Amino acid sequence: MKNVKIFLLIILPALFYSQKIRVFILAGQSNMNGFGYNKDLPNDLKTFKDVYIFQGNSVPDGDLNGGVGKWDILRPGNGTGFKTDGKTNILSDRFGLELSFAKKMKELFPNDKIALIKYAREGTSIDSLAAANFGCWDADFNGKNGINQYDNFLKTVKNALSETDIDGNGKKDEIVPSGILWMQGEGDASYTEEIANNYYNHLKTLMNQMRASLLTDDLPVVIGKISDSGKNEQGKVWPTGELVQYAQEKFVKNDKKAAIIRSTVKYNYGNDPWHYDSAGYIDLGKNFAEAVFRLIIK
């Protein structure tokens, strides 16, 4: 009887608690959203097991319905054009870095389930002075309804983590916040030197606010360094891009739990001067995974 009791004490917790689920935040503007074409994907990036994604509905500043979404098994189609009303996810014909990132993370953490929380919107800046018609991530935003991209991000995270059984196995999840992936900066590099020179302080504040939203002060942060295709008459798409790049490098240098992805400088572009081609997004996701893994085990 004593041996039976010991066996039950060991086995009962396993019946009621699931595997831990590593949660990663994916946020930023269009190159986080993703402009790769699903038709270009290799077969090993088309289906996933034990990888889940919650993508918040992307809306302009001031709109009230941002951040709703629905957990789903990861598959191609969470790039630009993705839509959700919180009940149904409508996949697009595009993908972002999430696919190759997830594949690599499963290789690095084969015993863990992976959950991605994604919120990104094309053209957005951190600085409200660079928002134009796209939107901004400044937490001190005082515009229409007091709602901007940071609020939409917070709502996305809140809605995603309100689900206590992400994998649908009938057991309460053990959530492990594991990293923030940030691909943004082109919006702030499109205007004045003053805006670009403020990027470091804005980035530092925003990343720490995102860490606080997940109650993890030392949460690893990986920044994707912006690049320039040079595809315009002036030979430079982002007028103050070098200043934003400098700010990104400065942030990583001064933050012990941050890393930067520099491979973007070698990527080719698709049908426009702003967005990487399919191969670029595949490489970007793998590099993000390797960088955040090094920070996690550091």
C-alpha contacts under 8 A as a table, 3 or more apart, distances in Angstrom:
res1	aa1	res2	aa2	distance
1	M	4	V	5.02
1	M	5	K	6.37
2	K	5	K	5.21
2	K	6	I	6.38
3	N	6	I	5.10
3	N	7	F	6.16
4	V	7	F	5.05
4	V	8	L	6.22
5	K	8	L	5.09
5	K	9	L	6.23
6	I	9	L	5.14
6	I	10	I	6.40
7	F	10	I	5.20
7	F	11	I	6.11
8	L	11	I	5.11
8	L	12	L	5.58
9	L	12	L	5.77
9	L	13	P	7.32
10	I	13	P	6.66
10	I	14	A	7.62
11	I	14	A	5.43
11	I	15	L	6.69
12	L	15	L	5.16
12	L	16	F	6.76
13	P	16	F	5.37
13	P	17	Y	6.05
14	A	17	Y	5.51
14	A	18	S	7.14
15	L	18	S	7.86
16	F	171	K	5.74
16	F	172	K	7.33
17	Y	171	K	5.49
17	Y	172	K	5.83
17	Y	173	D	6.88
17	Y	174	E	7.57
18	S	169	N	7.75
18	S	171	K	5.59
18	S	172	K	6.34
18	S	173	D	5.73
18	S	174	E	6.81
19	Q	112	D	6.62
19	Q	113	K	7.04
19	Q	173	D	7.20
19	Q	174	E	6.80
20	K	112	D	6.04
20	K	113	K	6.55
20	K	173	D	6.53
20	K	174	E	4.62
20	K	175	I	6.07
20	K	176	V	6.76
21	I	112	D	6.01
21	I	113	K	4.69
21	I	114	I	5.52
21	I	115	A	6.45
21	I	173	D	6.80
21	I	174	E	5.96
21	I	175	I	5.18
21	I	176	V	5.95
22	R	112	D	6.77
22	R	113	K	6.19
22	R	114	I	4.97
22	R	115	A	5.97
22	R	175	I	6.26
22	R	176	V	4.80
22	R	177	P	6.00
22	R	178	S	5.85
23	V	114	I	6.19
23	V	115	A	4.74
23	V	116	L	5.79
23	V	117	I	7.23
23	V	175	I	6.72
23	V	176	V	5.87
23	V	177	P	4.85
23	V	178	S	5.59
23	V	179	G	7.20
24	F	114	I	7.81
24	F	115	A	6.36
24	F	116	L	5.01
24	F	117	I	6.20
24	F	177	P	6.46
24	F	178	S	5.62
24	F	179	G	4.97
24	F	180	I	5.85
24	F	181	L	7.39
25	I	116	L	6.03
25	I	117	I	4.95
25	I	118	K	5.99
25	I	179	G	6.29
25	I	180	I	4.63
25	I	181	L	5.89
26	L	32	M	7.21
26	L	98	E	7.94
26	L	116	L	6.95
26	L	117	I	6.05
26	L	118	K	4.59
26	L	119	Y	6.40
26	L	120	A	7.60
26	L	180	I	6.23
26	L	181	L	4.88
26	L	182	W	6.29
27	A	32	M	6.35
27	A	33	N	7.94
27	A	118	K	5.84
27	A	119	Y	5.07
27	A	120	A	5.06
27	A	180	I	7.72
27	A	181	L	6.30
27	A	182	W	5.21
27	A	183	M	6.59
28	G	31	N	7.62
28	G	32	M	5.53
28	G	33	N	7.41
28	G	119	Y	7.12
28	G	120	A	4.82
28	G	121	R	6.64
28	G	124	T	7.60
28	G	182	W	5.52
28	G	183	M	4.96
28	G	184	Q	4.81
29	Q	32	M	5.53
29	Q	33	N	6.26
29	Q	120	A	5.10
29	Q	121	R	4.68
29	Q	122	E	4.67
29	Q	123	G	5.78
29	Q	124	T	5.57
29	Q	125	S	7.76
29	Q	183	M	6.59
29	Q	184	Q	5.27
29	Q	185	G	7.95
30	S	33	N	4.77
30	S	34	G	6.13
30	S	35	F	7.69
30	S	80	T	7.63
30	S	120	A	6.83
30	S	121	R	5.87
30	S	122	E	4.07
30	S	123	G	6.26
30	S	184	Q	7.72
30	S	275	H	7.44
31	N	34	G	5.09
31	N	35	F	7.04
31	N	96	G	7.36
31	N	122	E	7.84
31	N	183	M	6.43
31	N	184	Q	7.26
31	N	275	H	6.10
31	N	276	Y	7.23
32	M	96	G	6.29
32	M	97	L	6.89
32	M	120	A	6.28
32	M	182	W	7.45
32	M	183	M	5.27
32	M	184	Q	7.28
33	N	78	N	7.53
33	N	79	G	5.16
33	N	80	T	5.67
33	N	95	F	7.65
33	N	96	G	5.73
33	N	119	Y	7.80
33	N	120	A	5.37
33	N	121	R	6.62
33	N	122	E	7.22
34	G	78	N	7.76
34	G	79	G	4.48
34	G	80	T	5.72
34	G	94	R	6.73
34	G	95	F	5.19
34	G	96	G	3.57
34	G	97	L	6.73
34	G	275	H	7.93
34	G	281	Y	7.18
35	F	79	G	6.05
35	F	80	T	5.98
35	F	94	R	5.60
35	F	95	F	6.03
35	F	96	G	6.30
35	F	275	H	6.47
35	F	276	Y	6.99
35	F	277	D	7.10
35	F	278	S	7.19
36	G	40	D	7.67
36	G	79	G	7.31
36	G	94	R	5.19
36	G	95	F	4.99
36	G	96	G	6.10
36	G	276	Y	7.39
36	G	277	D	5.78
36	G	278	S	4.06
36	G	279	A	7.69
36	G	281	Y	6.50
37	Y	40	D	5.58
37	Y	41	L	7.32
37	Y	93	D	6.08
37	Y	94	R	4.58
37	Y	95	F	6.19
37	Y	278	S	5.99
38	N	41	L	5.43
38	N	76	P	6.24
38	N	77	G	7.04
38	N	93	D	5.50
38	N	94	R	5.30
38	N	95	F	6.18
39	K	93	D	7.79
40	D	278	S	6.58
41	L	45	L	6.33
41	L	46	K	7.05
41	L	278	S	7.77
42	P	45	L	5.78
42	P	46	K	7.13
43	N	46	K	5.41
43	N	47	T	7.74
44	D	47	T	6.84
45	L	48	F	7.53
45	L	75	R	7.93
45	L	76	P	7.78
45	L	99	L	6.03
45	L	100	S	6.62
45	L	103	K	7.16
46	K	75	R	5.93
46	K	76	P	6.11
47	T	74	L	7.43
47	T	75	R	5.79
48	F	51	V	6.09
48	F	73	I	7.31
48	F	74	L	6.21
48	F	75	R	6.72
48	F	103	K	7.76
49	K	73	I	7.66
50	D	73	I	7.65
50	D	113	K	5.04
50	D	114	I	6.36
50	D	167	D	7.44
51	V	73	I	6.03
51	V	74	L	5.78
51	V	102	A	7.03
51	V	113	K	5.99
51	V	114	I	4.71
51	V	115	A	5.74
51	V	116	L	7.81
52	Y	71	W	6.60
52	Y	72	D	5.56
52	Y	73	I	4.44
52	Y	74	L	5.04
52	Y	114	I	6.30
52	Y	115	A	4.67
52	Y	116	L	6.14
52	Y	166	I	7.54
52	Y	167	D	7.36
53	I	71	W	5.59
53	I	72	D	5.52
53	I	73	I	6.22
53	I	74	L	5.56
53	I	115	A	5.64
53	I	116	L	4.59
53	I	117	I	5.88
53	I	118	K	7.32
54	F	69	G	6.18
54	F	70	K	5.68
54	F	71	W	4.59
54	F	72	D	6.58
54	F	115	A	7.82
54	F	116	L	6.24
54	F	117	I	4.90
54	F	118	K	6.17
54	F	160	A	6.18
55	Q	67	G	7.81
55	Q	69	G	5.80
55	Q	70	K	7.18
55	Q	71	W	7.70
55	Q	78	N	7.58
55	Q	117	I	5.92
55	Q	118	K	4.60
55	Q	119	Y	5.85
55	Q	156	T	7.40
56	G	66	G	6.85
56	G	67	G	4.10
56	G	68	V	5.19
56	G	69	G	4.93
56	G	84	T	7.61
56	G	117	I	7.77
56	G	118	K	6.31
56	G	119	Y	5.27
56	G	152	N	7.71
56	G	153	F	7.47
56	G	156	T	5.00
57	N	65	N	7.48
57	N	66	G	5.11
57	N	67	G	4.74
57	N	68	V	5.29
57	N	69	G	6.09
57	N	83	K	6.51
57	N	84	T	5.78
57	N	85	D	7.09
57	N	86	G	7.87
57	N	119	Y	7.47
57	N	156	T	7.85
58	S	66	G	5.61
58	S	67	G	6.62
58	S	119	Y	6.95
58	S	120	A	6.80
58	S	121	R	6.05
58	S	152	N	7.58
59	V	63	D	6.26
59	V	65	N	7.24
59	V	66	G	5.34
59	V	121	R	7.67
59	V	152	N	7.91
60	P	63	D	5.90
60	P	133	N	7.75
60	P	134	F	6.34
60	P	135	G	5.81
60	P	148	N	7.19
60	P	149	Q	7.46
61	D	134	F	7.66
61	D	135	G	5.26
61	D	136	C	7.27
61	D	143	G	7.74
61	D	144	K	7.12
61	D	147	I	5.77
61	D	148	N	4.18
61	D	149	Q	6.22
62	G	143	G	6.94
62	G	144	K	4.63
62	G	145	N	5.25
62	G	146	G	6.58
62	G	147	I	4.83
62	G	148	N	5.98
63	D	66	G	6.69
63	D	145	N	7.69
63	D	147	I	7.05
64	L	147	I	7.56
65	N	68	V	6.76
66	G	152	N	5.14
66	G	155	K	7.35
66	G	156	T	7.68
67	G	119	Y	7.57
67	G	152	N	4.97
67	G	153	F	6.35
67	G	154	L	7.67
67	G	155	K	5.06
67	G	156	T	4.11
67	G	157	V	7.90
67	G	159	N	7.41
68	V	84	T	7.34
68	V	85	D	6.46
68	V	86	G	4.97
68	V	155	K	7.31
68	V	156	T	6.16
68	V	159	N	6.71
69	G	84	T	5.90
69	G	85	D	6.36
69	G	86	G	3.94
69	G	87	K	7.03
69	G	88	T	7.99
69	G	89	N	7.47
69	G	156	T	7.25
69	G	159	N	7.31
69	G	160	A	7.48
70	K	84	T	7.63
70	K	86	G	5.19
70	K	87	K	6.21
70	K	88	T	7.00
70	K	89	N	6.84
70	K	160	A	7.51
71	W	160	A	7.23
71	W	166	I	6.75
74	L	99	L	7.70
75	R	78	N	7.69
75	R	99	L	7.42
76	P	79	G	7.93
76	P	91	L	7.50
76	P	92	S	7.93
76	P	93	D	7.60
76	P	94	R	7.09
76	P	95	F	5.81
76	P	99	L	7.20
77	G	82	F	6.56
77	G	91	L	4.42
77	G	92	S	4.43
77	G	93	D	5.44
77	G	94	R	5.18
77	G	95	F	5.29
78	N	81	G	7.76
78	N	82	F	5.42
78	N	91	L	5.97
78	N	92	S	6.46
78	N	94	R	6.66
78	N	95	F	5.40
78	N	96	G	6.87
79	G	82	F	5.98
79	G	92	S	6.59
79	G	93	D	7.53
79	G	94	R	4.59
79	G	95	F	3.92
79	G	96	G	5.13
80	T	92	S	6.93
80	T	94	R	5.99
80	T	95	F	7.15
81	G	91	L	7.49
81	G	92	S	5.21
81	G	93	D	7.61
81	G	94	R	7.27
82	F	89	N	7.62
82	F	90	I	5.90
82	F	91	L	5.06
82	F	92	S	4.98
83	K	89	N	6.08
83	K	90	I	5.11
83	K	91	L	6.75
83	K	92	S	7.85
84	T	87	K	7.08
84	T	88	T	5.72
84	T	89	N	4.54
84	T	90	I	5.95
85	D	88	T	5.98
85	D	89	N	7.08
86	G	89	N	7.26
92	S	95	F	7.86
95	F	98	E	7.59
95	F	99	L	7.52
96	G	99	L	6.92
96	G	281	Y	5.77
96	G	282	I	7.70
96	G	285	G	7.93
97	L	100	S	6.01
97	L	101	F	6.05
97	L	281	Y	4.96
97	L	282	I	5.95
97	L	283	D	7.89
97	L	284	L	5.99
97	L	285	G	4.22
97	L	286	K	7.83
98	E	101	F	5.05
98	E	102	A	5.94
98	E	116	L	7.89
98	E	285	G	6.10
99	L	102	A	5.29
99	L	103	K	6.30
99	L	282	I	7.38
99	L	285	G	6.99
100	S	103	K	5.02
100	S	104	K	6.15
100	S	282	I	5.41
100	S	283	D	7.34
100	S	284	L	7.89
100	S	285	G	4.89
100	S	286	K	5.32
101	F	104	K	5.35
101	F	105	M	6.13
101	F	282	I	7.99
101	F	284	L	7.89
101	F	285	G	4.12
101	F	286	K	4.95
101	F	287	N	7.65
101	F	288	F	6.53
101	F	289	A	5.20
102	A	105	M	5.04
102	A	106	K	6.15
102	A	114	I	7.23
102	A	285	G	7.82
102	A	289	A	7.61
103	K	106	K	5.34
103	K	107	E	6.51
103	K	286	K	7.93
104	K	107	E	5.04
104	K	108	L	6.26
104	K	286	K	5.96
104	K	289	A	6.10
104	K	290	E	7.51
105	M	108	L	4.94
105	M	109	F	5.82
105	M	110	P	7.79
105	M	114	I	7.66
105	M	289	A	5.86
105	M	290	E	7.86
105	M	293	F	7.78
106	K	109	F	5.03
106	K	110	P	4.93
106	K	111	N	7.89
106	K	112	D	7.37
106	K	113	K	7.66
106	K	114	I	7.28
107	E	110	P	5.36
108	L	293	F	7.54
109	F	112	D	5.58
110	P	113	K	7.91
117	I	156	T	7.58
117	I	157	V	6.82
117	I	160	A	7.03
118	K	156	T	7.85
119	Y	152	N	7.87
119	Y	153	F	5.97
119	Y	156	T	6.98
121	R	124	T	6.13
121	R	134	F	7.73
122	E	134	F	6.82
123	G	131	A	7.93
123	G	134	F	5.34
123	G	135	G	7.39
123	G	186	E	7.56
123	G	187	G	5.60
124	T	131	A	6.04
124	T	134	F	5.15
124	T	135	G	4.91
124	T	136	C	5.26
124	T	137	W	7.39
124	T	184	Q	7.99
124	T	187	G	5.63
125	S	128	S	7.00
125	S	130	A	5.89
125	S	131	A	5.54
125	S	134	F	7.90
125	S	135	G	6.58
125	S	136	C	4.72
125	S	137	W	6.32
125	S	184	Q	7.58
125	S	185	G	6.64
125	S	186	E	7.47
125	S	187	G	4.55
125	S	188	D	5.22
126	I	130	A	7.63
126	I	131	A	7.68
126	I	136	C	4.96
126	I	137	W	4.39
126	I	138	D	5.24
126	I	185	G	7.78
126	I	187	G	7.80
126	I	188	D	6.77
126	I	199	Y	7.64
126	I	202	H	6.63
126	I	203	L	7.46
127	D	130	A	5.54
127	D	131	A	6.75
127	D	136	C	6.13
127	D	137	W	6.94
127	D	138	D	5.88
127	D	188	D	6.64
127	D	195	I	6.89
127	D	199	Y	7.59
127	D	202	H	7.18
128	S	131	A	5.09
128	S	135	G	7.52
128	S	136	C	5.32
128	S	137	W	7.42
128	S	138	D	6.20
128	S	141	F	6.91
129	L	132	A	7.48
129	L	195	I	7.44
130	A	136	C	7.44
130	A	187	G	6.61
130	A	188	D	5.96
130	A	190	S	7.63
130	A	191	Y	6.71
130	A	195	I	7.42
131	A	134	F	5.59
131	A	135	G	4.61
131	A	136	C	5.06
131	A	187	G	7.52
132	A	135	G	6.67
135	G	148	N	6.54
135	G	149	Q	6.36
136	C	148	N	6.16
136	C	149	Q	5.62
136	C	150	Y	7.50
137	W	141	F	7.91
137	W	148	N	6.40
137	W	149	Q	4.87
137	W	150	Y	4.68
137	W	206	L	7.79
138	D	141	F	5.49
138	D	148	N	7.66
138	D	149	Q	7.82
138	D	150	Y	6.64
138	D	202	H	7.53
138	D	206	L	7.50
139	A	148	N	7.94
139	A	150	Y	6.04
139	A	151	D	7.58
139	A	206	L	7.55
141	F	146	G	6.41
141	F	147	I	7.32
141	F	148	N	6.80
142	N	145	N	7.86
142	N	146	G	5.05
142	N	147	I	7.72
143	G	146	G	5.16
143	G	147	I	6.95
143	G	148	N	7.77
144	K	147	I	6.52
147	I	150	Y	7.85
147	I	151	D	5.69
147	I	152	N	7.39
148	N	151	D	5.35
148	N	152	N	6.37
149	Q	152	N	4.89
149	Q	153	F	6.06
150	Y	153	F	4.90
150	Y	154	L	6.19
151	D	154	L	5.05
151	D	155	K	6.15
152	N	155	K	5.09
152	N	156	T	6.10
153	F	156	T	4.98
153	F	157	V	6.31
154	L	157	V	5.16
154	L	158	K	6.09
154	L	213	S	7.33
155	K	158	K	5.00
155	K	159	N	5.98
156	T	159	N	5.25
156	T	160	A	6.03
157	V	160	A	5.08
157	V	161	L	6.05
158	K	161	L	5.39
158	K	162	S	6.05
159	N	162	S	5.27
159	N	163	E	7.30
160	A	163	E	6.04
161	L	164	T	6.85
163	E	166	I	6.05
164	T	172	K	5.51
164	T	173	D	5.63
165	D	168	G	5.27
165	D	169	N	6.87
165	D	170	G	6.51
165	D	171	K	6.16
165	D	172	K	5.34
165	D	173	D	5.48
166	I	173	D	6.95
168	G	171	K	7.56
177	P	214	L	6.78
177	P	216	T	7.48
177	P	219	L	7.37
178	S	219	L	6.50
178	S	220	P	6.81
178	S	296	I	7.12
179	G	219	L	5.68
179	G	220	P	4.73
179	G	221	V	5.77
179	G	222	V	7.66
179	G	292	V	6.59
180	I	211	R	7.96
180	I	219	L	7.29
180	I	220	P	6.25
180	I	221	V	4.73
180	I	222	V	6.26
181	L	221	V	6.04
181	L	222	V	5.02
181	L	223	I	6.22
181	L	224	G	7.76
181	L	288	F	7.27
182	W	221	V	7.45
182	W	222	V	6.22
182	W	223	I	4.97
182	W	224	G	6.20
183	M	223	I	6.04
183	M	224	G	4.78
183	M	225	K	7.30
183	M	226	I	7.64
184	Q	187	G	7.41
184	Q	224	G	7.17
184	Q	225	K	7.98
184	Q	226	I	7.00
185	G	188	D	5.36
185	G	189	A	6.29
185	G	226	I	6.35
185	G	244	V	6.56
186	E	189	A	4.93
186	E	190	S	6.39
186	E	226	I	6.52
186	E	238	W	6.66
186	E	241	G	7.06
187	G	190	S	5.47
187	G	191	Y	7.96
188	D	191	Y	6.57
188	D	195	I	6.35
188	D	196	A	5.78
188	D	199	Y	7.15
188	D	244	V	7.34
189	A	192	T	7.60
189	A	195	I	7.65
189	A	196	A	5.71
189	A	238	W	5.45
189	A	239	P	6.22
189	A	240	T	4.72
189	A	241	G	4.84
189	A	243	L	7.56
189	A	244	V	6.12
190	S	238	W	5.18
190	S	239	P	5.66
190	S	240	T	6.40
190	S	241	G	7.51
191	Y	195	I	6.83
191	Y	196	A	7.58
191	Y	239	P	6.84
191	Y	240	T	7.01
192	T	195	I	5.39
192	T	196	A	6.49
192	T	239	P	7.99
192	T	240	T	7.01
193	E	196	A	5.00
193	E	197	N	5.88
193	E	240	T	6.22
193	E	243	L	7.62
194	E	197	N	5.09
194	E	198	N	6.35
195	I	198	N	5.25
195	I	199	Y	6.65
196	A	199	Y	5.23
196	A	240	T	6.35
196	A	241	G	7.80
196	A	243	L	5.79
196	A	244	V	5.54
197	N	200	Y	7.00
197	N	243	L	6.38
197	N	244	V	7.21
197	N	247	A	7.58
198	N	201	N	5.75
198	N	202	H	6.27
199	Y	202	H	5.01
199	Y	203	L	5.82
199	Y	244	V	6.26
199	Y	247	A	6.18
200	Y	203	L	5.16
200	Y	204	K	6.08
200	Y	244	V	7.64
200	Y	247	A	4.66
200	Y	248	Q	6.68
200	Y	250	K	7.24
200	Y	251	F	6.43
201	N	204	K	5.16
201	N	205	T	6.11
202	H	205	T	5.25
202	H	206	L	6.08
203	L	206	L	5.14
203	L	207	M	6.06
203	L	248	Q	7.93
203	L	251	F	7.62
204	K	207	M	5.40
204	K	208	N	6.28
204	K	251	F	6.63
205	T	208	N	5.33
205	T	209	Q	6.16
206	L	209	Q	5.00
206	L	210	M	6.16
207	M	210	M	5.03
207	M	211	R	6.19
207	M	221	V	7.52
208	N	211	R	4.94
208	N	212	A	6.14
208	N	217	D	7.11
209	Q	212	A	4.99
209	Q	213	S	6.25
210	M	213	S	5.04
210	M	214	L	6.76
211	R	214	L	5.37
211	R	215	L	6.28
211	R	216	T	5.39
211	R	217	D	5.50
211	R	218	D	7.31
211	R	219	L	5.96
212	A	215	L	4.64
212	A	216	T	5.86
212	A	217	D	6.04
213	S	216	T	7.79
216	T	219	L	5.34
218	D	257	K	6.37
219	L	257	K	6.91
220	P	257	K	4.97
220	P	258	A	5.70
220	P	292	V	6.48
220	P	295	L	5.99
220	P	296	I	6.73
221	V	257	K	6.37
221	V	258	A	4.64
221	V	259	A	6.48
221	V	292	V	7.19
222	V	258	A	5.56
222	V	259	A	4.78
222	V	260	I	5.51
222	V	261	I	7.30
222	V	288	F	6.76
222	V	291	A	6.94
222	V	292	V	6.32
223	I	248	Q	7.28
223	I	252	V	7.96
223	I	258	A	7.55
223	I	259	A	6.24
223	I	260	I	4.66
223	I	261	I	6.20
224	G	260	I	5.77
224	G	261	I	4.84
224	G	262	R	6.89
224	G	264	T	7.53
224	G	288	F	7.94
225	K	245	Q	6.36
225	K	248	Q	6.77
225	K	260	I	6.43
225	K	261	I	5.74
225	K	262	R	5.56
225	K	264	T	6.63
226	I	241	G	7.56
226	I	244	V	7.95
226	I	245	Q	6.48
226	I	264	T	6.84
226	I	265	V	7.79
227	S	241	G	7.64
227	S	264	T	5.97
227	S	265	V	5.34
228	D	236	K	6.53
228	D	237	V	6.08
228	D	238	W	6.64
228	D	241	G	7.57
228	D	265	V	7.44
228	D	274	W	7.66
229	S	236	K	7.19
229	S	237	V	6.78
229	S	268	N	7.77
229	S	269	Y	6.97
229	S	273	P	5.78
229	S	274	W	6.96
230	G	234	Q	7.80
230	G	235	G	4.56
230	G	236	K	4.41
230	G	237	V	5.66
230	G	273	P	7.43
231	K	235	G	6.09
231	K	236	K	6.78
231	K	237	V	6.54
231	K	273	P	5.39
232	N	235	G	5.24
232	N	236	K	6.31
232	N	237	V	6.16
232	N	273	P	7.62
233	E	236	K	7.77
234	Q	237	V	7.54
236	K	239	P	6.46
237	V	273	P	7.38
237	V	274	W	7.83
238	W	241	G	4.99
240	T	243	L	5.59
240	T	244	V	6.79
241	G	244	V	5.23
241	G	245	Q	6.15
242	E	245	Q	4.97
242	E	246	Y	6.09
243	L	246	Y	5.07
243	L	247	A	6.28
244	V	247	A	4.97
244	V	248	Q	6.23
245	Q	248	Q	5.07
245	Q	249	E	6.28
246	Y	249	E	5.16
246	Y	250	K	6.09
247	A	250	K	4.95
247	A	251	F	6.14
248	Q	251	F	5.18
248	Q	252	V	6.48
248	Q	260	I	7.74
249	E	252	V	5.29
249	E	253	K	6.15
249	E	260	I	7.25
250	K	253	K	5.05
250	K	254	N	6.20
251	F	254	N	5.32
251	F	255	D	6.09
251	F	258	A	7.84
252	V	255	D	5.18
252	V	256	K	7.31
252	V	257	K	7.99
252	V	258	A	5.18
252	V	259	A	5.56
252	V	260	I	6.55
253	K	256	K	7.34
253	K	258	A	7.94
255	D	258	A	5.48
257	K	295	L	6.28
258	A	295	L	7.30
259	A	291	A	6.53
259	A	292	V	7.52
259	A	295	L	7.75
260	I	291	A	7.75
261	I	264	T	7.11
261	I	284	L	7.83
261	I	287	N	6.83
261	I	288	F	6.83
261	I	291	A	7.74
262	R	265	V	6.35
263	S	266	K	5.88
263	S	267	Y	7.20
263	S	284	L	7.35
264	T	267	Y	5.32
264	T	280	G	7.51
264	T	284	L	7.34
267	Y	276	Y	6.43
267	Y	277	D	7.52
267	Y	279	A	7.96
267	Y	280	G	5.41
268	N	276	Y	5.87
268	N	277	D	5.88
268	N	280	G	6.76
269	Y	272	D	6.81
269	Y	273	P	6.48
269	Y	274	W	7.18
269	Y	275	H	5.68
269	Y	276	Y	4.18
269	Y	277	D	4.77
269	Y	280	G	7.97
270	G	273	P	7.43
270	G	275	H	6.14
270	G	276	Y	5.57
270	G	277	D	4.36
270	G	278	S	7.63
271	N	275	H	7.90
272	D	275	H	6.41
276	Y	279	A	7.86
276	Y	280	G	5.52
276	Y	281	Y	6.66
277	D	280	G	5.33
277	D	281	Y	6.80
278	S	281	Y	5.43
278	S	282	I	6.48
279	A	282	I	5.16
279	A	283	D	6.27
280	G	283	D	5.23
280	G	284	L	5.97
281	Y	284	L	4.89
281	Y	285	G	6.17
282	I	285	G	5.51
282	I	286	K	6.60
283	D	286	K	5.29
283	D	287	N	6.26
284	L	287	N	5.17
284	L	288	F	6.14
285	G	288	F	5.09
285	G	289	A	6.24
286	K	289	A	5.16
286	K	290	E	6.36
287	N	290	E	5.20
287	N	291	A	6.14
288	F	291	A	5.19
288	F	292	V	6.15
289	A	292	V	5.37
289	A	293	F	6.03
290	E	293	F	5.15
290	E	294	R	6.36
291	A	294	R	5.30
291	A	295	L	6.57
292	V	295	L	5.05
292	V	296	I	6.18
293	F	296	I	5.05
293	F	297	I	6.32
294	R	297	I	5.47
294	R	298	K	5.85
295	L	298	K	5.05
